[in-house]
C-alpha cells in the first residue's frame, strides 16, 4: 500500500498540467470558440460532442455525459484510482511525489506484494520462453496451431507452457535466488513431504497469465493438452490475487469496451482469446468463478451494457442468471447471446465465421426476458406453477433500480401470465408472496411470445425539473446573493435531484465570506458523477440558461416537493405491509389514507 499524496503536490500537478495538452495526447482536438472539440473516447460517435475548456481546465461530453477535470479524464481513460492518476500526471510534468509516511505494517505489505509480483513475472517469462523456444513446448505449440492460434496471439497474451518435470519452476526460482516461501505463498510451488524437495503446481499444462489493470501478472490458469482431469487448474488466491476481483483479458479489452460501449463476458480463456483474435476486442472471461459484485463494478467503468455468453447447457444457464442478479443490483443492462447446444465462441467462430457470430450478438435478448421465459416454462401453466413462477420473477424484478425499466417488466410479466397488471404491481410493492395463493386473471389476456425489452442506457435530454435545478446552480456559481437565498430556504427544499443538491451544498460550504468561490476546489470536493454534471454546466454558454430568478426558485420548489411526495409513496407499501403483518388495523388505515392523499396531490 502506498502513502497518501500530500495536498500541496496535488495542487502543483494541477497548476502545471494543461488539460488540452493531456487530452490531445489521446485524441485530436479542434478549437471552437472558447472550447476544443473532439470525438468522445468513451462512446462511439461521428459528430463531435466532446468539449474541453482550457480556461476552466474541464471537459464534458454532451453525448454520454462524462466530464470532470484532468484527473477525472485520466482515471476514466486508464482505469486508474485518483492516486494512480495523480502520480501519472506528476511524472508527465516532472513532479516527484514524496509520499507521506505509512505505517510499518503497510510498508511491509507493499514490499511483500512487490516481491510476489516479481516472482510471478519471472515465472511468466520462464513458462513463455519454454512455449516459444524449448523442445519441451513442442506439444503445446502444435496444440495451439491445431486450434488456430499463432505465435502472435501467444506473445500478445504471454502464453506459456509448464513442462512435465516436477521441479522445473522450483529449480528456476531457486537458481534466481528467490525465497521458496514466497513461491509457496503464491501457490506456484508446493512443499514436499517426508523430506522431499518442493515441487511445481503446474505440470504439462498450457498456461494463461492473469493480469491486473496495470498489466502485472497476478496469477495463472492452466489447461491440459489431452482429456485428463482436471481440465483446468488456477493459481490459488494470494495477497495479490483474488479471483472475485480480476477478469481475464480486461487489461486488453477495456479500450474495446470504451469504444463499443459494451462488453462480452465469457467463461473460458480460449473463448476470450478466440473473440479477440476475430476482432471482438471487448471480451473478458471469469477466472473459474461466478461473476461477482467486484467484477460488475470493474466492468461498469468501461461498458454501459454487457453481453453474457456462457455455456449453452443447464450449468451455463444457471451461471447466466446468477450473473443477472449481480448486474441488476448494480444497474448494468445485460443481454444473453445464444449459440447452438454444445457450441462455444471458439468452436462457433471456427465453424461459422465472424459474420454469423456478429449476427448472434445483434440478436442477443435481454437477460430478464430470457429469465422470465425460462422460469414460466419450468413451473408450467397451472395456477400453482404460475404463482410460484411469478413470486420468483418478482424477487428479481425488485433488484432493478430504475423505475421505468422495472415498470416495463412488470407490465410484460402481466401480459405473459394473463394476471391483472395492478395486482402484479401490488404484489411487487409488497416485497413478498401473496397472502392468498389464488391469482386474479385478467379476462382473455393473451400470453405473447416476447416480452418488452428494457431500454438501453443511453444519454437522454434533461427533464424540465433538472434544467431548472441547473439554472439555479448557474446563478449560485455567479451570484453570492442567490447563494444566501438558497442557504436561507435550504437546498433540500429546492433540489429534488441528489447529485445536484450535493453540488449546491458544496457551493454553500466553499463560498467565502467575501463571496468568492473556487470552481477548482469545488470540482475536487465532488464525486465523479457530480463532477460530470458540474462540468457540463460550466462548459455551456451562460446564455443557454434562463435568467428569471423568481421563476427558477418556484420551479425548483415544486420539483422538490413532488419528489418528496414520490419518495413517500414508494416508502408506504412496505410500512403498510408491516402493519398488516402485525395486525395493526389503525396503522394500516392511516397508511392507506396517507397513500390516497399523496396520490391525489401528485395528480393535482
N, C-alpha and C positions, 0 to 999 in steps of 0.2 A: 504494500500500500504506500502511496506517495503522499507527501505532506501537502497541506493547503497552500495555494499560491497567495502570496501577500497582495492585498488590495492595491497597493501603490504600483505593483508590477502590472496588474490588470489595466490600470489607468494608463501606464506608459505604453503598453501594447496598443490600447485603443487610440491614443493620440498619434502614434507613429504608423498606424495602419490605415490605408486608403481602401475603402470597400469597393470602389470601382476597379482599382487595380487588382484586388484579390479575386473578385468575381470574373474579371476579364481573363484571368488565367484559366478559368474553367469553360467559358463560353464567350462568343463575340457579342459585344455591346455596341449600340449606336446611339449617339447623343440625340435627344429630342427635347428641346426646351431645357427645363431645369433637371430633367431626368435622363437616364440612359436606358434604352430598351433592348431586350433580347428575348430569345425563345427560352421559356422556362425549363430548367433542367430536371424539375420534379414532376412534370407531367408532359405528355406529348401534345404539341400544338403546332400549327402552321403560321398563325398570326401572333406576333409578339405581344405578350401581356405581362411580361416580367419587367418590373421597373426598379431601377437603382437610383437613389437620390444621394448625390455627393455631399451637398451642404449638411444634410441631417445624418449621413452615414447609415442609411437604412435601405432595405429592399422590400419589395412586396409584389406578389403575383396576383393579378386580378382574375386570373383563370382558375387557380386552385386554392388561393387564399393563404399560401405560406408567406411568411415575412419575418422581419426582425432586424438585428444588427449583424455585423460581420461575424461575431461569434456564433450567432444562430445559423448563419449560412454554412459555415464550415462544419458545425455539429451535424446539420442535416445532410450535407453533401457527403461527408466522410463517415457518418455514423458514429461520431465521437461524443464523449461526455464533455462538459464545459471545461474542466481542467485540461483534458487532452487537446481540445481545440485551441485553448489559450496557449499551451506550450507550442503547438504547431505554428501559430501566428507569431509567437515570440521568436521562434527560430527564423522565421521569414524576415523579420525586421531587425534581427541581430540583438535581441534582448535575452540575456541569460537569466533564467528564472532560478533564484535561490529559494528553495522551499523552506517553509517554517519547519521547526523540529517536529519529529514524530516520536512516539513512544518507543522504547526498546523492543516491545513486543511487535509493534507494527513494522519496524525496520527488520526484525528477524523474519517476519512473514514475507516481506518483499524480497529479501535476499534469497530465502528458500524458494520462492516462486521463480526467481530468475535462474537459479541453479537447475530446477526441474525443467523449465522451458529449454534451457541449453541442452540437457540430456535428450529431450525429445527431438531437437533439431539434429543432433549428432546421429541419433537412431534413424531419423528420416533420411538423412544423407547416406547412411550405411545401407539401408534397405533399397534406396533408389539406385545407388550405384550397382548393386547386385542385379536388379531388374534390367538395367540398361546394358551392362557390360559383362557381367560374370557368367561363366558357363552354368553356374548353379541357377541362374534365372532364365535359362533357355525355355523350360516348360511353360513358365509364366508368360514369356514373350509370345510363344506360339498360341497360348490360350487367348491372350488379348487380340492377336491378329485374327484368330478364328471368329472372334466376336466383333471384329471390325474396328478395333482401336489401334491407332498407330503410335509411333514414338512421340508425336506432338502432344497428343492427349496425355500420355504417360508423364511427359515433362510438365505439362500445364498443371496437372493435379498432383505432381510429385509422387506418383505411384511407386510402390516398392515391392520387394519380394523377400519373405523370411525363409531362409534355406532350411533344409531338413535337420541340420546339425542342432544339437540340444543347447550348445553354449556359444553360438555364433555371436549374438549381440552381447551377451555377458562378457565374453572374452574381449570383444572390441571396446566396450566401455572400460574394462579393467586396464587395457593397454593405453587408453587415453587418460588414465589416472582418475576416473570418476569414482566417487564413493558408491559402492554397491547398494548401500542402504537407500540412496535416492532412486536408483533404478527399481528397487523393490517397492518404494512408495508410489511410483508411477504404475506399478504392475507390469512393467516391461520384462522384468526378470523375477523369478521366484526362488525362495530359499530352498536349497537342497535338504534332504532328510538323511538321517543316520550318517552324518559326516560327509555327505556328497556335496559337490560344489553347486552354486546357483545355476539355474537353467532358464532358458527363454520362454516367455509366454507364447509368442507366435513362432510356429514352425510350419514350413511348407504351405505358406499362405500368401496370397496376393494382398498387399496392404494399401489401405486408403488413409492418408493422413487427414485428420480432422483439424481444421484451422479455426482460430478465433477471428474477429473482425480486423485485427491488426495483421493477419497473415501468419501468426505464430502457430506452430504445431502444438496442440493440447492433448491429442490422443490419437489412436489408430483403430481402424476397423479392418478385420482380416477375413478373407474368404478362401475356402479350399478350392483346388482346381479340379476336383473329382466329386463324387457323390458321398464322400464320407461326412460324418456328423461330429460336432455341429457345423453346419454350413458356414455360419458367420460367428465371429468372436470379436468382441470390442474390448478396448482398454477399460479397466475398472475406473470408478471415479477416484479423483485425487484432488489435492489442493488447487490444481489448475484446470481440472476438467470436471464439469458437472453436465451430464448428458441432457438434463432438462433445460439447459440454458444455451446449448450450442446446436447449430444446424449445419449439416454437411453441405458445402457449396455456397453458403451465404456470402462468404468473402468475395467469391467470383460473381454471384448473382445479384448483388444489391444494386449495381448500376442498371442492369437489365430490368429489375423491378421498378426502379425510379422512372425509366423511360416508358415502360409499358403500363405503369400504374397498377400492375397486378403481378402476383407470384404464383408459381405452381409448386405444390407440396406433394412429394412422392415418398415412398418408403425405403427404397434401396439406393445404394451407392451407384450401381450401374444404371439405374433409372435416371438419376440426376445427370450422370455423365453422358448418357445417350441423348438426353434432351439438349444438353449444352453443345454436344457435337453437331446436332441437327440445326443449331441456330436458336434454340429456345434457351436463352441465357438468363432467364429469370426463374430457374427451378432450384429448389433445395430439397434435402432429404432429412428425415428424422434419423437419429443415430440409435436405432434399436429401442426406441421408447415411444410412448404415446405423445401427441402434441400437448405441450404444457402452456400454462399462462405466460411463463417467461418467453417461450417460443413465440407466442402470439404477439406479445409486446415488441419483440425484436422485429418481427415481420411487419408490424404496423408502422414502423419507422420508414419503410421503403415502399410498401404496396398499399393501395386502397382496397384491393379485392384479392381474394385467394381462390385458386382452383385446386380442389382436392382430387388427387389421382392415386388412390390406394389399390391394393389387390382386389380383383374382381370376384371375391368369394365372401363367405359369411364373416370371416375374421376381418377382411378389409372393410366390409360394410360397417361392422361394429367400430372399427378404428375411425372411420369417417364420421360416424355420429358422435363419438367421444370428442373428436376434434371440433365438431359443430358446436357442442356445448361450451367449449372454451372460447371459441371465436365469437359466438353470440354474446357472451358476457362482456367481451372486450369491444363489441361494436364493430366487428370486421365482417363485411359481407363475404360469403363463400358459396361456391358452386361445385357440383360434382361432375367430373369428366368420366364418361362411360366408355369402356372398351369391351371387346368380346370376352366371354369367360375364358380364363386361363392366360389371357394376354397381359403383358405389362408394357410400359413405354418403350423399353429396349426392343422387345420382340415385335411390337406393333410397328415401330419405325422401320425395322429391317424388312418386314413383310409388306407393309402398305405404303411407306414413304411419308415425306413431310407434309404434302398437301392434304392427304387423308387425315393425318393427325391434327393439322390446323383446323380442319372442319370439325373434328371431335371437340376441340377446345371451344370453338364458336357455339357448339350445341350444348355446352355444359348447362346443367339445370341447377337452380338454387337448392342448396343442401336441405333447407327446411321443407321445400316442396317434395323432394325425394323422401325425406324422413316421414312426412305425413302420409304419403302414398304407401310406404313400407309398413308403417305401424297399423294403418287401417286394414291393409291386406292381411297382415299377420293375425289380427284379432277377429277378423271375419265381420260379416254384416249383421249378426244378431244384435239385439238390444244390449245384452250384457257385454258382448265383444266391443261394440261401438262405444259404450260407456267407458270401458277400460282404456280404449284407444284414445278417446277424447281427453281423459284425465292425463294420460301420459304425454300427449301432444301439448296440452296447455302448460304443463310443467316446463316445457322447453320454450314455448312462446313467451312465457313470463320473463325469460332471460333477455329478450330483445329490448335494448334501452330506448330505441326510437319509437315514439307513439304512433306515427303514421305507418311505419312498417309493421308494427305489431297489429294495428287495426286492420290492415290489408290481409294479414294472415288469419286473423280471427274471422273475417268475412269469408275467406277462402275455405276455412275449416267448416263453417256453417253450410256453405254451398256443397261441399263434398259429402257431408254426413246427412244433409237434409234437416238438421236441427235449427230451430229458430235462432237467428243471429243475436237477438237481445239476450236469449238465455246463455248462449256461448259467452257473450261479453260479461254477463253477471257472474258466470262460473269462473271466468278468468280473473275477475276482480277479487273474488273470494280468496283465491290463493290455495284452494283445497278442493277435494272431491265434493260432489253434490250431496245434499242432505238425503235426497231420495234417488234410488237407482234408476227410476223410470224417467227417460228424457222426452221432453215435448218435441214433436216433429212438426216442421212447417208443412202445410199442405202441398203435395205434388212438387216438392223441391227435387230437382234432378241432381245426380252426382256426376259432375263433369270429370273429364279425364285429366285436366291440368289445372293447377292452382294458379292464383295470381302471383306473378313473380315480384319479389321485393324490389324497390327502387335501388339502383346502384348509387353509391356515394359520389355524387357529382356536385360541383360548386353551383349553388343556387343563388339568385339575386337576393339581397337583404329585404326583409319584410319592412312594412312601413314603421312598425314599432322599433325595429333595430335601427333604421335610418334616423328616427327621431332621437334615440339614445346617442347615436354617433354625432349628431348635430350638437347635442348638449355637451358631449366630450370636447368637441372642437372649441366651443365657447369657453369651457373651463380652462383649456390649454392657453387661451389668449387673453382671458379677462378675469382678473382677481375678484371683481365684484360678483361675477357669476359663481366662482368657487365658493365665496362666502354664502351665497344664497343656497347653493347645493348643500353645504355643510349645515346650514340652519334647518332646511327641510329634512335632510337625511338621505344619503344615497339609496338606502333600501326602499324608500318611498318613490324614487324617481327612476331607478334602473331595474327592470324586470329580468334582464339577462345577467347571469352570474359573472361572466368574464368582463362585461362592460362595467358592471358595478365594481369589480375589483380594480379596474383601471381608474374609475372615478375616485375610489378610496385611496389609491396610490397617489393621484394628483393632489388630493387634500393633504395627505400625510407628508408629501415632499415639498409642498408650497411654502416658500419663505415668508417671513413677516412683512418683507417689503414687496411681496407679490411675485418674487422671482420663482422660476420653475425650470429645472434642467431636464430636457427631454431625454438626454443620455442616461441620467441617473434613473429616471422614471422607467425607461425601457429595461435597464438592468435589474430593476426590482420586480419585474413581472415574469410570469411563467411563459413558456414558448407560445402557447395558443393566444395568450393576451398580447404578447409582442407582435404576433402576426396581425391581430386586429388593429392595434395601435399604429403599426407601420402603414397599414392600408389607409388609415385616417390621415396620418401625417403626410403621406405622399400625394394625396389628392390636392387639386387646386381648391383653395378655400371657397371659390365661387360656386363649387359644386354643392355646398351646404346652404341650408336655409338661414335666414338672419332675423327671424321673428322670435325673440326670447320667450314672450308670453305663450305663443302657440306651442313652442318646443317643450316648455315646462309642463303645460297642460297635457300634451301628448304623452310625455314620459309618466306623469302621474297616473293617467288612465291605463297605460300599458302595464305598469307595475301593479296597480290594483287588480286588473284582470288576471295577471299571473298568480297573484296571491289566492284568488278565488279558485283558479285551476288547480293549484297545488293542494288546497284544502279538499277539493273534490276528489283528488287522487288519494288523499290520506283516509277519507271517511270510510270506504268499503272495508278496509282492514279493521278499523275501530268498530264498525257495525258488526262484522263477523265475530269479533271478540266478545261483544256484548251479547250476541245471540248464543255463543258457546257457553257463556257464564250464566245464561238465563236472566240477564239484566233487562227486563222489559222497559223500564224507564229510560235507561241508556240507549236502547235500540230505538225507541220512539224519538228521543232527542236527536239522534244521528240522522234518522230518516227525515225529520223536519228540517234540519240544517241543510241536508243534501238538496231537498226540494227548493229551499230558499236560495241557495247558492246557484243552482241551475237556472232559476228564474232571473237572478241578477245577471248571470252570464248572457242569457238570451237578450235581456234588455239592453 
